[in-house]
Amino acid sequence: MSQHTADAYGDKARYDRATAHLDAPLAVVDLQAFDANAADLVRRSKGKPIRVASKSVRCRALLERVLARDGFAGIMSFTLTESLWLARSGFTDVLLAYPSVDRAGFAELTADAALAGAVTVMVDDPAQLDLIDAAREGGGRGGEEVRVCLELDTSFRLLGGGVRVGARRSPLRAPAQLAALARTVVRRPGFRLVGLMAYEGHVAGVGDEVAGKPVFSRTVRMMQAAARKELARRRWEAVRAVRTVAPRLEFVNGGGTGSVQHTAAEAAVTEIAAGSGLYVPRLFDNFRSFSGRPAALFAQPVVRRPGPGVVTVLGGGYPASGVAGADRLPVPHLPAGLRYDPQEGPGEVQTPLLGPAADRLAIGDKVWFRHAKAGELCERFSRLQLVDGDKVVDTVPTYRGEGHAFL
């Protein structure tokens, strides 16, 4: 969704009324937009359950809200410490999406039956199994059985492998490699193989309709179509190979917000991962296949008016992770028509904003921004104001507000 449609979904007057009693900086989640986005994810998942990516939400109250809806089941977490915290908080199905070397965390996991039953850990190398065993109480192989998921590398290879498109994640690419590690897991006391995961970030997280870049967009669509076809075949073969070793595999996870409907169409996949599609940050404005509603925004106060056509707001320099570039910056959202000063950009303690809309803003007014990515916004704010219509109906803590910074 481009900024020219901002006012359709992000009525500045409504957000200003809702937060009139609150000073900025602050962050809000529009519950009507959040729920509409959740419903759209379920529609696109075609009956397959959606596992919520916690890194894209980072707020327990909103994780609970979405998991209470039909069509959502389980959490995909990002660190072992977070996984254990969520499990202790009552979440009973937590898939850790990344390998961990947290020895203290594994000692805790293997010593507690409830935690071991709720958390599934990611493995793509036998050395990770060794580390878990070494972390068990007394360095032995006792303690609780550890639930294990394997990860398939989804990157798209061209020119005989000389060109790679996609993230560098698992070293397990061929079905035979996954089957070999599966045999290692099932033969090893203290471990149970329960799942397989494959995240196609080059499809799920890369927009295929970038404004002003028609040639680039067509190239992305061609790449993604070819990548989806290749991955569907390889994922099917990988699942078949692993099931010959572990016929009672509980789940096969795939996808992401931008590829929900494509991944859901694969018979080998039993559940879909998604999270960013709940907040719809600016990086998800460039997809042809779906259009979400911006649900998470933050406001910065106008503190200066340096001259005609310019205002200065406090702070706002919240870049997102990834390759540094303009697409990793938050974007001024409301009022529409504001832009950064190219000589300064969004700053650590102040951010000048240019454009005709600046002349309509007074000292103390709020400017509303969208972050480039979803959950990373919550690393900047301790609380989220939950807005329904033109009222704040609740204030809930983020992970940061509960005293946690897991990464």
N, C-alpha and C positions, 0 to 999 in steps of 0.2 A: 504494500500500500504506500503510495508516494505521498509527499507532504501536501499536494494539492487537494487530497481527499481528507486531510487531517480534521477539518472542522466537522465533517460528517460523523466522526466517531469520538472526537476528543474535545467537545464543547468547552472552551476555556471558561466561559461564564459559569458553567455547571461545576467544574472543578474548583473554581475560585469561591463559589458559594459554599461548597462542601467543606472547604478548608479555611474559611474566613477567620475562624477562631484560632488558627494555627500559624505559627511563623515558619517561613522557609529558611533553610533547606528542609525538604521533606519528600517522602516518596509515597505514592498511592498505588493501589491496585483497584481497578474498576471491576467490580464483581459481575456486572452484567456482561462486560466484554470477556472476562475470564471464563464465565460459564458458557458463553456462546462459542468461544474458541474450543473449549472442552467438548462441546457437542459436535463441532465440526470434525475434530480428531476422531471421535467415535464413528461418525458417518463415513469417514474415509477409511477407517480400519476394517470395514466390511465384516463385522462380527468377531474379529480377533481382539483379544484383550490388549490394552495398552499399559505397558509398564512405564511409570512416570520417572523421568530422569531428574533426580533431586538436585543436581548441580544447576539446573535451569529454573529452579523454584526457590530453594534455600530458605524455606519458611515452613515450619511444621504445621501450622494452622492451615495453610493452603494445600499442603500435601494431604492432610486429612480431608479437606473439602473435596478435592478432586477424586480421591480414592473412595469417597462415599457415593460417587456417581456410578451408574451402570456403565460397563465398558472399560473400566480401569481396574487393574489388579497388580499390586506389587510396586516396588521401588527399585530403580537402578541408581545405586549410590556411586560416590567417587573416591572415598578413602575408607580404609578399614575402621579407623576411629569413628568416623561418621556412621558407618554401618552399625557398629556396636551401640552407639548412642541411639540411633533410630530403633534398633531392636529392643533396647531397654525401655524405650518410650512407648512400646506397644505395637510397632509395625512388625508383622510376622513373616513378611516375604521380601527380603532385601538382597538384591543381586549387586555385588561389588563389581563394577565394570572394568576395573583396572587392576593389574597385579600389585601386590603389596609386599613390602619387606618390613612391616611393623611387627617386630618380635613380641613386644609387650601386648599388642593387640591380639596376636595369634595365641599367646599364652592365655589370655582372657577368654578368647573364643573356645579354645579346646578344653577349658576347665568348666564350662557352663553349658548344660544341656539345652536350655532355652535359647541361648544365643546361637549355639551351633545349629539348632534346628531352624532358626530364622534367617541366617546369613549364608549366602553362597559366595564363594570367592573365585576370582579369575586366575587361571593358570595357563601358561603357554610354553612352559619350560620345566623339565624335571627338577632343576635347581630350586625352583620355587617350592616344590614339595619338600625338598631337603630342609629349606629354611623353616617351613611350618613345623616339621618334625623336631627340629632343633629347638624351637620355641615352646614345645609342649613341656609341661611341668616335669622337671628333672631331666629334660633333654631326651626323654624316651619317646616311645610311640604309643603311650597310653592316652587317656583323656577321651574326649568326645570325637565322634566321627565328623570330618570336615566335608561339607558339601562343595563340590567343585564344578566349575563351568569352564569350557575351553573356548578360545576365540579364534575364528577364522579371519585371516587377512583378506580384505575385500578390494584392495587396490587394483586398478585397471592397468594392465601392462600392454605396451605397444612396442613395435619394432623389436620383437624378440626379447622383450623385457628391458630394453634400453631406456624406455620412457615409462615412468610411473605416474599415474594420476590417483591421488588418494593419500590418506594419512599413513605414516609409518607406525603400525601398531603391532599386531602379532606376527611372529616369524612363521606361523603355521599357515601355509598357503594351499598345498596340495591335499586332497582327501586322504592320501596315504599317510601324510605327516600327522594329521589329526587322529587317524585310527591308531597310529603307533603310540602317541601320547595317551590316548584313551586306554590302551592296553596297560600302560604303565600305571595309570591311576587306579584302574579296577583291580589290578594285582597287588596293590600296595595297601597294607593294613592301615586303617584310620582315615581312609578317604572314600568318598562316594561320588561318582560322576553323575550329575543330574541335568546338565544343560550345555548348550552350544550357543555362542553369540557371534554375530557378524554385523558390524556397523559400517554402512556404506556412506561415509561422510561426504564424499565427492558427489553424491547424488542428493543426500538428505540435507546437506548444509550449504549447497552452492546454488544460488539463484539462477534461473534460466531465462529471465526476462528483465535484463538490466536496462533501465531507462537511458536512452541516448547511445546505446551500444548494440545496435541490431546485429552486426556481424559477430561480435563476441557472444551474444546470446544464442545465435544459431549454432555456433561452434560448441557451446556448452550443451545445448540440447542434443546435438549429434553425439557428443562424447557420452552423455548420460544414457542415451538410448542403447548405445553399444555396450556400455559398462553394465547396465541392468541385465541385458541379455546374457553376457558372459557370466556375471555373478549368479544369476538364477540357476544356470546349468551347474556351476561349480558348487554352489551352496547345496543343491539337491544331492550331488554326488558325495559331498562331505558329510551331510546328515546320514545318508545311507551307509557310508563307511563307518561312522561312529556308532550307529545303531546296531551294526553287526557285533560290536564289542559291548555296547551298553544298550540293550533293547528297551530298557525301561527309562530311557531319557525323558525327563519331565517337560522340558521346554526347549524350543529353538527360537532365539530372540534375534530380531533384525530391524532395520529401518531407522527412522528418525523423522522429525517433523516434516521435512520437505519431501520425503519419499513414502509416507504412510500408505497411500493407496497402491503404489507399485509393489512394495514389499508384501503387503497383505494379500496380494494376488498370488503369491508363491505358495504352493501347496506344502513345501517343506517347512515353512515358517509357522510357528504356533502363536507367537505374540509379537507385538510391535513396541519399540521404545520411542518415547516422545516426551518433550518437556518444554522446549522453547515455544512451541505452538500455543501454550497457555498464556504467556505474556506477550508474544509477538513483538520482539525487538526489531530494530530497523534492518538487521541483516536478513530478515524474512519478508522484506517488501518486494523481492524480485523473483517471485515464483508464479508461473502461469497457471499451475494446477490448483491453487487455492489462494484465498485472500482472508487473512485474519484481521481481528480488531485489536489495535494497540491497547493492552490492558495495564501495563506497568509503566508509570511515568514518574519523573521526579521534578520538583519545582525549585528554582533558585530565585532569590529576591533581587529586584533592581535596587542597587545601592548608589549608582552614579548616573548622571546624564551629561557626558562630556561635551556634547554638541548636537546639532541637528542630525537626525537619522542614526543616532547611536545611543545605546544604553549599556551600562556595565552591570552584570550580575555577580553575586558572590560565588566564587569557586566554579565547580562544574567540569573540571578537567578529569573526567572519569574514562580513560581509554579502556577498550576491551582487549583481551588476550588475542594472540594470533600475530600474523605478519603485520607490522606497523603500516598504517595507511589511513587515508581519510575515511574509509569504510569502517574503521575501528573506533571512530569517535562518536559520542552521543550527538544527537541532532536536535536543534531547537524546533519544537513541535507546535506550540501554541503560545502566543498568536502566530498564525502562519505568516511567512514572509521575512522572518529573521534569518540572518546568516552570520557566520564567524568573520571576524577581521582576519584576512589571510596572513597578516604579519604577526598575529598573536595566537589565534585558535582558542580552544577551550583551555583555560588556565588553572593552575593549582589553587590560587586564591581569588582571582577575578577573571571574568570573561566578557570582553566587549562584544556586543551584538549589533549588527548593522541592518538597515532596511527601513522602509517607510513606517512599518508597524512600531518601530522604536519611539516615534514621536507621540504615540498614543499611550505610552507607558509612563507611569509616575513612580517616584521613589516609593519603595515598599511593595509594588506590584509583583506578582509572580510570573515568571516565564517557565513554561512546562517543556521538559525535554524527554526524549526517548533514548535509552541506552542502546548501544550497538548489539549487545548480547543480552541474554535473559537473566539468569541468576546472578551474574556478576554485579548487578545493581545492588543486590542485598549485601554485598561486602562493604558498601559505602554508607548504609543506613541501618540503624538498630531496630527501627520500627517501620511497619507498613500501615498506612491508613487505608482501611477498606471502605471504598466508596460505593454506595448503591443509589443511583439517581443523583441527587444533589446533596446527599448527606453522607457523612462519615458514620458508618454503623458499627465499626469496631477498629481497634488498634491492636496489632499482633506483632510479636517480636520476629525478627529474622534470625538466622543462625547467629549472626554477629550480636544481635540483641540478647541472645541466650548465652553469650559468652564464648562462642565457638568460631574459630577460623581454621577450618580443616585443611585448607591449602592456602 
